[in-house]
């Protein structure tokens, strides 16, 4: 049985709303983590920060977990992971927003 185009459009609209909600929740979660890490307190070019996030995401996709110093963190970390240095401002060759 074929679906009418109007029914398909309704389903697409519902899925788009679900996607928007999911992305909002993910953004809030990542934003909270970034603020806890102190990223809200430093001046860094947005493109540079996005590149650093992309690099970090790629490391997680490869299975490299960045170790933390929090209690119990090593239980979930994988061997061979190293902290990622994130340079900012003119020292990194980026544009300073100061």
Phi, psi and omega in degrees: 000128182276148176268146175286152182300326180294323179292320178295318177299319178298318179295319178297317179298318179295317179294322177296322178293319177297319178297316179300316179297314180297317179295323178296315179296319178296318180296318178297317181297311181293323177299316178299318180295316179298319178294318178298327180282351177094010182292339179286344184264353182249152177265119180214144179298135183300320179295321178294318179295318178298319178298320178294320177296319179297319177297316179297316179299319179297320177298318178294322178297325179281354179092011177268111180263132180284121181289148175241170181265004182290153179301127177083000183293326183292342178296330184253354181278153177257151181293150176089359181275142178232152178295148180262118176285133178241108179274153179216166175071201185290335179296332180268001181084006180268174178282136177266137180265010183287000000 
